[in-house]
Amino acid sequence: MNNAAPASVHPHRTPETGEAPARRGGRLALLAAGLLTLIVLGSAVHLTQGTASLDAWDVLGFVFGVGTDGPAAVVVESRLPRLLAAILVGVALGVAGAVLQSVARNIMASPDTLAVDAGAHLAVVAVAAFGISLPLLGAAGIAFAGGLAAAVLVLGLSGTGGTGIVRLVLAGTAIALAMVAVTRVLLLLFAQETRGLFAWGAGSLGQNGLSGVTTLAPVVGVALLCLFAMSRRLDLVYLGDDHARALGVHVGRIRAAAILLAVMLAAAAVTVAGPIGFVGLAAPALARLLTNAVPGLHRHAALIPVSAALGVTLLLGADVLLRAMIGSQSALEIPTGVVTTILGAAFLMLLARNIRITSRPAEPPSAGARGGVGVVRYRVVLGTLIVATLGVLASAVLLGDTKLLLGDIGNWLAGQAGPIVSNVMDTRAPRVLAALLAGAALALAGSLIQSVARNPLAEPGIIGVSGGASLGAVTVITLVPGIGFWAQAGFAGLGAALATAIVFALAAKGGFASERLVLIGFGVQAATQALVTLLIALSDPWNETKALTWLGGSTYGRSFEHLVPMALVLLVMVPLLVRARGELDLLSVDDETPRVLGVNVPRTRLLMLAGAALLTGAAVAGIGVIAFVGLVAPHAARAIVGRRHARMLPVAALLGAVLVCLADTIGRTVIAPGQLPAGLTTAIIGAPYFVWLLYRSRKHAG
């Protein structure tokens, strides 16, 4: 464990400014006064926003006890609970993020990146799905248990040494994706029992009276008092374990207590308003960035209240901005968490672009893989995979809500099948082929991205390429109802290309560090998913149904027309990859080796990234967003046949095809005639494998 404060976060040391203590304290007081002024002004504006015609004078009249009962009722029953919820949640998330960053010694730690929000949401939905009704404090306790389990798992995988920034984000992202997938499965299977929890899961400040705020405010208050009492010991723990132990601090107990209190705060926030994205990351990170300019802010006695005030300012500002831009009536349909996620993702990308990367360079995707296998063994592996692919293909065609026999397939191929078999095959065959093609395309895209980024844990979903494709597709579906499939596919490809360009352009600063690429990609992915949610919320119900098919990664309703873009892109990319296999081997090692051997590194990298964007866009256009295939298939292929792309790429393509086809078959059969989207199934399957990869590679963490 690294016992020093991370270089990426300003250490808690008072800068030698030469200023008088009073002047240094004056800066802190000025910051506190400024934040308090912003909160007061924001609260005043917030109370004037709503669907009822209530202006600032009416609100002032209510405050001073002058006015009619009508305005008073609106403020008390509607606007005041929303305002108090924003203040309570902002305080809870800001402080929770500050404490988690301190105990992890990692500026990227937050309830979002530690999957606390996702774990709390899953726990609440799981209890509701099984018909258990709990009081508000009971629901908060369930959310606390789920959030704590997620945080412990993520911190166990990433460590608390302060240098595992990328590992923490990757572990949190993977675990959060798996938990979100399980949550959505429960929402689908128990739609009646979990009614209303889907919208709540996006993060909304809307309240039914003051009961939620008044019930959980004491919980937040007790947690804050405990953290204030621990503030001096948190200062010492943040500076380093050895330093803290030398001064008599029991590091393990303080860290455990701080994590428990931080998760308690995050669980209270989730119970009141659902998962509100990125406030717990942005608020304390902004506070830490101000420590050099505001002496004294490095101490937790000041850092905690300033982070709380910044959390309130960000959340309140996002809610005011949302209702000012689109109107109070329209804002009722838009979760506030969508706005905070968009703003927070932009802040994360800016932070990642300028952060000092202190961890060791990421191992190339070939690291730890076999040096290669013999020709005979490779042919055996390839032949076995081809047979397995054909077997999965046959099983996928035969299984479903209607079971078929091999003879039925033969009759259908010969054009002699009856109407029942023909109807089933006309809908099932394109679904199966779509899953195969999409799996192969995503596996090849993941292989290219991992080679170019030289990061074995990168994949189209994690670095934002899939999110860009889904945003492009959903945008055109929402804005141009009834648009044809080819236009949808084109916009999906354009979205993937734009997301790829943004990620790699921003990551180019500082020598194209793969750690920076992953962090920026995470921000792009979060922003695109929030924008997709925003578009869906603003669209009419018909467009909402169409758009959600992209997000679930479902093959439902696919026809042979939907296969054409994937088939065309694969036909173009396969010969290109065969020709570039040697360049990919060199590019996955470093930049200097291919340059010395005459490879044009920028041109090759651009070409491979364009190919990955095309493959991802075609797959998303075909069946929607599928998680983890672009990570699991290439990694498994390298483990089986080695690092050479001439052998790894075809094996990865076959593994990806098998994985998606198998996931689609499971989704169509386990709850038939109901169906689970293939994307949720691959997330549930792929996340444990990803977690295992992170666990196995802990010794490589910098």
Disulfide bonds with the S-S distance in Angstrom:
none
